[in-house]
Amino acid sequence: MRFQHLFFVAFLLLAGVIQAAGAKYIFLFIGDGMAQQQRLMAEEYQLKLKKKGLVINSMPYQALTTTFSANAHVTDSAAAGTAIACGEKTNNGYLCMDPTGTRKLTSVASIAQGCGRKVGIVTSVTINHATPAAFYANQISRNNYYEIGLDLIASDFDYFGGGGIAQHDNTKSPAYQGNLYELAAKNGYTVTSSKADFEALKPGVGKVLARGADGVLPYVINQADNITLAEFTRKGIELLDNPDGFFMMVEGGAIDYCGHNNDAGAMLHETLAFDDAVKEAFAFAEKKPGQVLIIVTGDHETGGLAVGKKGVTFHEGLELLQYQDRSTDNNGNPPCGTFMERVNEESKAKADFNIQDLLPILAECYGLHPEQPENNPMKLTAEEMKSIEEALARHLDPKNKTRRTLQLAVQTVRDSKAGITWSSTGHTDALVPTTAFGPGAEKFKGFIDNTDIAKIIHAILIE
């Protein structure tokens, strides 16, 4: 990974080099499913197209981080989130409970609150998903969405922003007490669901629960007019800033979803959006020299992504991702013309839908077409056409029960041209980079475990 220090040399000079005794403001950014390869892919893409790398790869301190859980070499987000938030290992699926399921664990967010700091939790997926929930919930199962929502309200944290609350009105839950949004309002939260209401929020409003979608936020690549992760972060800074400081956890949760889908283009844009959110923390740090600690990590890697392939020029290969203009699906959000939506819609309208009908969609969504000039890397070869045509036939076969047959076939063709390969549609045990800037950042170096992140933050909070 390429780390660029010039930005930080200037930054440290601006800050006077001398750090304060401790960090008054702590940002913890977690890229769900983001390890070294995801950061490398986005870095090299930006260097090629924008002539600059990522802020998250330019931080002065770096550590390689292990992610295994208490009961598995490959962790899930609940166990990894718990380790990062509480400093202890637990079983996959558990949220802030020890491996026996009998002892509740305490997160650094709750410790920060107990120290008099305000607390904010931001994510691009549902606010009661595993990673954000690890900072405020104690549940034996990450799937207890309604109960996690109750824990969210009971946390009394100052700011929640991002996706909606999953199963917010689950009447089948044994703990059912009513609609969670209504319960939050009764417990003093200002609940917003529109961009206009979100933008109108001002300091002094009190506790806030701001959602940018009913479920997860739409993928960035689909260019929806939605509140971005950076905007949620900026608003959180505005609302939380106070003389006693704050702790804010910001999750780029959809990076993981794209990894599960092996959707390199969508993952790229989610990673870039995550980097934009981190930039908001650095903009704040410029105003508070020596007082802001920024930590960036991932909970695990997703997809077994590898960047670089024999015969494919590194920069030029990744540059091909620019021709993908939408995700393969829209992650449960309203239809917006994604690749598979287009295919399914048009194949239902045309009984004999075939490869010739598919070609305009391939060209529009990925830039792939057999009639591209010979020197155009997006030209489909006869062999590539055959693989896509066979996948289309399987996709259209009503007896086919395999999910994502066509989607993965198309992505495999494009990814091969871009020098990208995947080894999985699940999580892997790859080491995760942790980078840091600010007072206490020097503790994040060498080889650490994900539990060390919470331990370091805890020590800084109580020093």
C-alpha positions as CSV (number, residue, x, y, z in Angstrom):
1,M,0.0,0.0,0.0
2,R,1.3,3.4,-0.9
3,F,1.4,5.9,2.1
4,Q,1.8,9.5,1.3
5,H,3.2,11.7,4.1
6,L,3.4,15.1,2.5
7,F,-0.1,16.0,3.5
8,F,0.6,15.1,7.1
9,V,3.9,16.9,7.2
10,A,2.0,20.1,6.4
11,F,-0.7,19.2,8.8
12,L,1.7,18.6,11.7
13,L,3.4,21.9,11.1
14,L,0.0,23.6,11.2
15,A,-0.8,21.8,14.4
16,G,2.5,23.0,15.9
17,V,3.8,19.4,16.1
18,I,3.3,19.3,19.8
19,Q,0.2,17.3,20.7
20,A,-2.0,17.9,23.7
21,A,-1.9,15.6,26.7
22,G,-4.8,13.6,25.4
23,A,-7.4,13.4,22.6
24,K,-10.5,15.4,23.4
25,Y,-12.2,14.2,20.2
26,I,-12.0,10.6,19.0
27,F,-13.1,9.3,15.6
28,L,-13.1,5.6,14.9
29,F,-13.8,4.8,11.3
30,I,-14.6,1.1,10.4
31,G,-14.7,0.0,6.8
32,D,-16.8,-3.2,7.0
33,G,-15.2,-5.8,4.8
34,M,-12.3,-3.4,4.1
35,A,-8.7,-4.7,4.3
36,Q,-5.5,-3.9,2.5
37,Q,-6.7,-4.9,-1.0
38,Q,-9.8,-2.7,-0.9
39,R,-7.7,0.2,0.2
40,L,-5.1,-0.5,-2.5
41,M,-7.7,-0.8,-5.3
42,A,-9.3,2.6,-4.4
43,E,-5.8,4.2,-3.9
44,E,-4.5,3.2,-7.3
45,Y,-7.8,4.1,-9.0
46,Q,-7.7,7.6,-7.5
47,L,-4.0,8.1,-8.4
48,K,-4.7,7.2,-12.0
49,L,-7.9,9.3,-12.4
50,K,-7.5,12.0,-9.8
51,K,-3.8,12.2,-9.4
52,K,-4.1,11.8,-5.6
53,G,-4.4,8.9,-3.2
54,L,-6.7,8.3,-0.2
55,V,-6.6,10.1,3.1
56,I,-6.9,6.8,4.9
57,N,-3.7,5.6,3.3
58,S,-1.8,8.8,4.2
59,M,-1.9,8.6,7.9
60,P,1.4,8.6,9.8
61,Y,0.9,5.5,11.9
62,Q,0.0,2.1,10.6
63,A,-0.6,-1.4,12.1
64,L,-1.5,-4.8,10.7
65,T,-4.4,-6.1,12.6
66,T,-5.6,-9.7,13.3
67,T,-9.4,-10.3,13.3
68,F,-10.2,-13.8,14.4
69,S,-13.1,-14.4,16.8
70,A,-13.3,-16.5,20.0
71,N,-14.8,-19.5,18.1
72,A,-13.6,-19.1,14.5
73,H,-10.6,-18.2,12.5
74,V,-12.8,-16.1,10.2
75,T,-14.8,-13.6,12.1
76,D,-18.2,-12.1,11.4
77,S,-19.1,-8.4,12.0
78,A,-20.7,-9.0,15.3
79,A,-17.7,-10.6,16.9
80,A,-15.2,-8.3,15.2
81,G,-17.3,-5.2,16.2
82,T,-17.4,-6.4,19.7
83,A,-13.6,-6.9,19.8
84,I,-13.0,-3.4,18.4
85,A,-15.6,-1.8,20.7
86,C,-15.1,-3.7,23.9
87,G,-11.6,-5.1,23.8
88,E,-12.6,-8.8,24.2
89,K,-13.0,-11.7,21.9
90,T,-16.4,-13.3,21.6
91,N,-18.2,-15.8,19.4
92,N,-19.5,-15.1,15.9
93,G,-23.0,-13.7,16.1
94,Y,-22.6,-12.3,19.7
95,L,-22.9,-8.6,20.4
96,C,-21.0,-7.3,23.5
97,M,-21.5,-10.6,25.3
98,D,-18.6,-12.8,26.4
99,P,-18.2,-16.2,24.7
100,T,-20.3,-17.9,27.4
101,G,-23.2,-15.6,26.6
102,T,-23.6,-14.7,30.3
103,R,-21.5,-11.6,30.9
104,K,-22.2,-8.2,29.3
105,L,-19.3,-6.3,27.9
106,T,-18.9,-2.5,27.9
107,S,-18.0,-0.6,24.8
108,V,-15.6,2.4,24.5
109,A,-18.6,4.4,23.4
110,S,-20.3,3.8,26.7
111,I,-17.1,4.5,28.5
112,A,-16.8,7.8,26.6
113,Q,-20.3,8.7,27.6
114,G,-19.5,7.8,31.3
115,C,-16.5,10.2,31.0
116,G,-18.8,13.1,30.1
117,R,-18.3,13.0,26.3
118,K,-21.0,13.1,23.8
119,V,-21.3,10.0,21.5
120,G,-22.3,9.6,17.9
121,I,-22.8,6.4,15.8
122,V,-22.9,6.6,12.0
123,T,-23.3,3.9,9.3
124,S,-24.2,3.5,5.7
125,V,-26.2,0.4,6.5
126,T,-29.0,-0.1,9.0
127,I,-28.3,1.5,12.4
128,N,-29.0,-1.7,14.3
129,H,-26.7,-3.8,12.1
130,A,-23.9,-5.8,13.7
131,T,-21.0,-3.3,13.6
132,P,-22.8,-0.2,14.9
133,A,-24.8,-2.3,17.4
134,A,-21.5,-3.5,18.9
135,F,-21.1,0.0,20.4
136,Y,-24.4,0.1,22.3
137,A,-26.2,-3.3,22.4
138,N,-25.8,-6.4,24.5
139,Q,-27.4,-9.3,22.7
140,I,-26.7,-13.0,22.3
141,S,-27.7,-12.8,18.6
142,R,-27.0,-10.1,16.0
143,N,-30.3,-11.0,14.5
144,N,-32.3,-9.7,17.4
145,Y,-32.9,-6.5,15.5
146,Y,-35.8,-5.2,17.4
147,E,-34.1,-5.9,20.8
148,I,-31.0,-4.2,19.5
149,G,-33.2,-1.2,18.6
150,L,-34.4,-1.1,22.1
151,D,-30.8,-1.1,23.3
152,L,-30.1,1.8,20.9
153,I,-32.8,3.9,22.5
154,A,-31.7,2.9,26.0
155,S,-28.1,3.9,25.3
156,D,-29.0,7.6,25.4
157,F,-26.3,8.3,22.9
158,D,-26.5,11.8,21.4
159,Y,-26.4,11.1,17.7
160,F,-27.3,8.2,15.4
161,G,-27.1,8.7,11.6
162,G,-27.3,6.5,8.5
163,G,-29.7,3.8,7.5
164,G,-33.0,3.0,9.1
165,I,-33.8,0.6,12.0
166,A,-34.3,-2.9,10.7
167,Q,-37.5,-4.6,11.9
168,H,-38.4,-1.3,13.7
169,D,-42.0,-2.5,14.2
170,N,-41.5,-6.2,14.8
171,T,-44.7,-7.2,16.6
172,K,-43.5,-10.8,16.8
173,S,-40.6,-9.9,19.1
174,P,-41.1,-11.1,22.7
175,A,-39.8,-7.7,23.8
176,Y,-42.2,-5.7,21.6
177,Q,-43.1,-2.3,23.1
178,G,-44.1,-0.4,20.0
179,N,-42.7,1.2,16.9
180,L,-39.0,1.9,17.6
181,Y,-39.1,5.3,15.9
182,E,-42.1,6.4,18.0
183,L,-40.3,5.0,21.1
184,A,-37.2,7.0,20.3
185,A,-39.2,10.2,19.9
186,K,-40.9,9.5,23.3
187,N,-37.4,9.1,24.8
188,G,-36.3,12.5,23.7
189,Y,-34.8,11.8,20.2
190,T,-35.5,14.1,17.3
191,V,-36.2,11.6,14.5
192,T,-35.7,12.8,10.9
193,S,-36.4,10.9,7.7
194,S,-35.9,13.5,5.0
195,K,-32.8,15.3,3.7
196,A,-34.4,18.7,4.3
197,D,-35.2,17.9,8.0
198,F,-31.7,16.5,8.4
199,E,-30.0,19.6,7.0
200,A,-32.1,21.8,9.2
201,L,-30.7,20.1,12.4
202,K,-28.7,22.6,14.5
203,P,-26.6,22.4,17.7
204,G,-28.7,22.4,20.8
205,V,-31.4,20.2,19.2
206,G,-30.7,17.4,21.7
207,K,-30.5,13.7,20.9
208,V,-30.9,12.9,17.2
209,L,-31.8,9.8,15.2
210,A,-31.4,10.7,11.5
211,R,-32.1,8.1,8.8
212,G,-31.3,8.5,5.1
213,A,-33.3,5.4,4.0
214,D,-35.8,2.9,5.4
215,G,-33.1,0.3,5.2
216,V,-29.5,0.6,4.1
217,L,-28.4,3.7,2.2
218,P,-28.5,3.3,-1.6
219,Y,-25.2,2.4,-3.1
220,V,-23.1,5.5,-4.0
221,I,-22.5,4.3,-7.5
222,N,-26.2,4.5,-8.3
223,Q,-26.0,8.3,-7.8
224,A,-29.1,8.6,-5.7
225,D,-29.9,12.0,-4.3
226,N,-29.3,10.8,-0.8
227,I,-27.5,11.9,2.4
228,T,-23.9,10.7,2.1
229,L,-21.7,9.1,4.8
230,A,-19.6,12.3,4.7
231,E,-22.7,14.4,5.3
232,F,-23.8,12.3,8.2
233,T,-20.3,12.6,9.6
234,R,-20.2,16.4,9.1
235,K,-23.6,16.8,10.8
236,G,-22.5,14.7,13.6
237,I,-19.4,16.8,14.2
238,E,-21.6,19.9,14.2
239,L,-24.1,18.5,16.7
240,L,-21.6,16.8,19.0
241,D,-18.9,19.5,19.3
242,N,-18.7,20.7,22.9
243,P,-16.0,21.7,25.4
244,D,-15.9,18.1,26.9
245,G,-15.3,16.4,23.6
246,F,-16.9,13.5,21.9
247,F,-16.5,10.0,20.5
248,M,-17.8,9.1,17.1
249,M,-17.8,5.7,15.3
250,V,-18.4,5.9,11.6
251,E,-18.9,2.7,9.6
252,G,-18.7,2.2,5.8
253,G,-21.0,-0.8,6.0
254,A,-21.8,-1.2,2.4
255,I,-18.2,-2.0,1.4
256,D,-18.9,-5.4,2.9
257,Y,-22.1,-5.8,1.0
258,C,-20.3,-5.2,-2.3
259,G,-17.6,-7.7,-1.3
260,H,-20.3,-10.4,-0.8
261,N,-21.6,-9.5,-4.3
262,N,-18.0,-9.4,-5.8
263,D,-19.1,-6.1,-7.2
264,A,-15.8,-4.2,-7.7
265,G,-17.2,-1.0,-9.1
266,A,-19.7,-0.6,-6.3
267,M,-17.1,-1.5,-3.7
268,L,-14.7,1.1,-5.2
269,H,-17.3,3.9,-4.8
270,E,-18.2,2.9,-1.3
271,T,-14.6,2.9,-0.3
272,L,-14.1,6.4,-1.9
273,A,-17.2,7.6,0.0
274,F,-15.8,6.2,3.2
275,D,-12.5,8.2,2.6
276,D,-14.7,11.3,2.0
277,A,-16.2,10.8,5.5
278,V,-12.7,10.6,7.0
279,K,-11.8,13.8,5.3
280,E,-14.5,15.5,7.4
281,A,-12.7,14.4,10.5
282,F,-9.5,15.9,9.2
283,A,-11.2,19.1,8.4
284,F,-12.4,19.3,12.0
285,A,-8.9,18.4,13.2
286,E,-7.5,21.5,11.4
287,K,-9.8,23.6,13.6
288,K,-8.8,21.7,16.8
289,P,-5.0,21.2,16.5
290,G,-3.6,18.6,18.9
291,Q,-7.0,17.5,20.2
292,V,-8.3,15.1,17.6
293,L,-7.5,11.4,17.3
294,I,-8.6,9.7,14.1
295,I,-8.4,5.9,13.7
296,V,-9.3,4.0,10.6
297,T,-9.6,0.2,10.5
298,G,-11.8,-2.6,9.1
299,D,-13.6,-5.4,10.9
300,H,-12.5,-8.1,8.4
301,E,-12.0,-8.6,4.7
302,T,-14.9,-9.7,2.4
303,G,-14.6,-11.4,-0.9
304,G,-11.0,-12.5,-1.0
305,L,-10.2,-9.6,-3.3
306,A,-6.9,-9.7,-5.1
307,V,-5.7,-6.8,-7.3
308,G,-3.1,-7.4,-10.1
309,K,-3.1,-10.1,-12.7
310,K,-0.4,-11.3,-15.1
311,G,-0.8,-9.6,-18.5
312,V,-2.9,-6.7,-17.1
313,T,-1.2,-3.3,-16.6
314,F,-1.9,-2.3,-13.0
315,H,-3.1,1.2,-13.4
316,E,-4.8,0.8,-16.7
317,G,-6.7,-2.3,-15.5
318,L,-8.2,-0.6,-12.5
319,E,-9.1,2.4,-14.7
320,L,-11.7,0.2,-16.4
321,L,-13.8,0.3,-13.3
322,Q,-14.8,3.8,-14.4
323,Y,-17.1,2.4,-17.1
324,Q,-19.3,0.7,-14.5
325,D,-22.1,3.2,-13.8
326,R,-24.3,1.3,-11.4
327,S,-24.3,-1.7,-9.1
328,T,-25.6,-5.1,-10.0
329,D,-28.5,-4.7,-7.5
330,N,-29.7,-1.9,-5.3
331,N,-29.5,-3.6,-1.9
332,G,-33.2,-3.7,-1.1
333,N,-33.8,-0.1,-2.0
334,P,-36.4,1.1,-4.6
335,P,-35.5,0.1,-8.2
336,C,-33.1,2.5,-9.9
337,G,-32.2,0.6,-13.1
338,T,-29.3,-1.6,-11.8
339,F,-27.9,-4.2,-14.1
340,M,-30.0,-7.1,-12.8
341,E,-33.1,-5.0,-12.5
342,R,-32.7,-4.1,-16.2
343,V,-32.2,-7.7,-17.2
344,N,-35.1,-9.0,-15.2
345,E,-37.5,-6.3,-16.4
346,E,-36.6,-6.7,-20.1
347,S,-36.5,-10.5,-20.1
348,K,-40.0,-10.6,-18.6
349,A,-41.3,-8.2,-21.3
350,K,-39.7,-10.2,-24.1
351,A,-40.3,-14.0,-24.2
352,D,-37.3,-14.8,-26.4
353,F,-34.8,-12.5,-24.6
354,N,-31.3,-13.4,-25.7
355,I,-27.7,-12.3,-25.8
356,Q,-28.4,-9.7,-28.5
357,D,-31.0,-8.1,-26.2
358,L,-28.5,-8.2,-23.3
359,L,-25.7,-6.4,-25.2
360,P,-27.1,-2.9,-24.9
361,I,-27.5,-3.4,-21.1
362,L,-23.9,-4.6,-20.8
363,A,-22.7,-1.6,-22.8
364,E,-24.6,0.8,-20.7
365,C,-23.8,-0.7,-17.3
366,Y,-20.3,-1.9,-17.8
367,G,-19.0,-0.5,-21.1
368,L,-18.7,-4.1,-22.4
369,H,-19.6,-4.9,-26.1
370,P,-18.3,-7.1,-28.9
371,E,-18.2,-4.3,-31.4
372,Q,-15.8,-2.1,-29.5
373,P,-12.6,-1.3,-31.5
374,E,-9.9,-4.0,-31.4
375,N,-7.6,-1.9,-29.1
376,N,-10.4,-1.2,-26.6
377,P,-10.0,-3.4,-23.6
378,M,-13.8,-3.4,-23.1
379,K,-14.3,-5.3,-26.3
380,L,-15.9,-8.7,-25.6
381,T,-14.1,-11.6,-27.2
382,A,-15.9,-14.6,-28.7
383,E,-14.9,-16.7,-25.6
384,E,-16.2,-14.0,-23.2
385,M,-19.4,-13.7,-25.2
386,K,-19.9,-17.5,-25.0
387,S,-19.5,-17.5,-21.2
388,I,-22.0,-14.7,-20.7
389,E,-24.5,-16.3,-23.1
390,E,-24.3,-19.6,-21.2
391,A,-24.8,-17.7,-17.9
392,L,-27.8,-15.9,-19.4
393,A,-29.4,-19.2,-20.4
394,R,-29.0,-20.5,-16.9
395,H,-30.3,-17.3,-15.4
396,L,-33.5,-17.5,-17.6
397,D,-34.0,-21.2,-16.9
398,P,-36.9,-21.5,-14.4
399,K,-35.3,-24.6,-13.0
400,N,-32.1,-22.7,-12.1
401,K,-31.9,-22.1,-8.3
402,T,-28.4,-20.6,-8.3
403,R,-28.3,-17.0,-7.3
404,R,-26.3,-14.4,-9.2
405,T,-25.4,-16.7,-12.1
406,L,-25.4,-14.0,-14.7
407,Q,-24.2,-11.3,-12.4
408,L,-21.1,-13.2,-11.4
409,A,-20.4,-14.2,-15.0
410,V,-20.4,-10.7,-16.3
411,Q,-18.4,-9.4,-13.4
412,T,-15.8,-12.2,-13.9
413,V,-15.3,-11.0,-17.5
414,R,-14.9,-7.4,-16.6
415,D,-12.8,-8.1,-13.5
416,S,-10.4,-10.2,-15.6
417,K,-9.9,-7.2,-17.9
418,A,-9.3,-5.0,-14.9
419,G,-6.9,-7.4,-13.2
420,I,-9.2,-8.2,-10.3
421,T,-10.0,-11.6,-8.9
422,W,-12.1,-12.9,-6.0
423,S,-11.7,-16.1,-4.0
424,S,-14.9,-15.9,-2.0
425,T,-18.3,-14.4,-1.6
426,G,-17.9,-14.4,2.2
427,H,-15.4,-13.1,4.8
428,T,-11.8,-14.1,4.9
429,D,-9.0,-14.0,7.6
430,A,-6.9,-11.4,5.8
431,L,-5.0,-9.0,8.0
432,V,-6.6,-5.6,8.2
433,P,-4.6,-2.3,8.2
434,T,-5.3,0.1,11.0
435,T,-4.1,3.7,10.5
436,A,-4.1,6.6,12.8
437,F,-3.4,10.3,13.2
438,G,-3.4,12.6,16.3
439,P,-2.6,12.4,20.0
440,G,-2.2,8.7,20.9
441,A,-1.9,7.6,17.2
442,E,1.7,6.4,17.8
443,K,0.2,3.5,19.7
444,F,-1.2,2.1,16.5
445,K,1.9,0.6,14.9
446,G,3.4,-2.8,14.3
447,F,1.3,-5.9,14.6
448,I,-1.8,-5.7,16.8
449,D,-5.1,-7.5,17.4
450,N,-8.5,-5.9,16.9
451,T,-9.0,-6.0,20.7
452,D,-6.1,-3.7,21.1
453,I,-8.0,-0.9,19.3
454,A,-10.5,-0.7,22.2
455,K,-7.8,-1.1,24.8
456,I,-5.9,1.9,23.4
457,I,-9.0,4.0,23.1
458,H,-10.1,3.1,26.6
459,A,-6.7,4.1,28.0
460,I,-6.9,7.5,26.2
461,L,-10.4,8.1,27.5
462,I,-9.5,7.6,31.1
463,E,-6.0,9.1,31.1
